[in-house]
Amino acid sequence: KEKLLEEFKTPSPPQLHSDDTPKTSRQVREMAKHRSSPTRRKYSKIAKGLEALEMKVAVQNARITGLEEQMAQVRRGKKRKAVPNPNRRFMALAETLTTGEALPDSKKAEIEVDVDEKVESVIEVGVRSEGESDDFTVVTKHCQRTRSGREVKKPRRE
C-alpha cells in the first residue's frame, strides 16, 4: 500500500538556489514554456516587469558613466607654485652669443623697469631724419611678465 501511495505522491518542488534564480526576462520566458496557459500569462507579466527593470538599469548606468566623465573633466588638477628659472639670464646670454651680437653691459641688462600696473605705460618715439619731413611714431605697450619670463595675458585687477 505504501508503495502505491509513494507513486501517486506529488513531487516536491526542486530546490532553487541563488544560481538558479532567473535574472533576465529571457530566462523567465523559458521557464514558462511547458506550463499551463494561465501560468504562462503570469510568467509573461513577470518577464515584462523584468524587461522594464533591465531598461531602467541600463539607462541609469549610462547616465552614471556620463556624469562620472563630466566630474573627471570638471575636477581641477593640483595648483603648483611657479618656480622661476634661474638659468634664464644665461639662456639669453647664450642666444646673443650664437647670433654674434655685441653683449650688452651686464649692469644695464640686469636692471628692469617696474611700471605701475594700474597705469598702462605707452612710449611714443618720434624719429625724424633731416631730409624727410614725415614723423615716424613707434608705440609700445608695457606687458606684464611672470617671474619665469612668461607674458601675462590678463593682468590682475587691483
ABEGO torsion letter per residue (X at the ends): XAAAAAAABBBBBBBBBAAABBABAAAAAAAAAABBAAAAAAAAAAAAAAAAAAAAAAAAAAAAAAAAAAAAAABBBBBBBBBBBAAAAAAAAAAAAAAGBBBBBAAAAABBBBBBAABBBBBBBBBBBAABABBBBBBBBBBBBBAAGBBBABBBBX
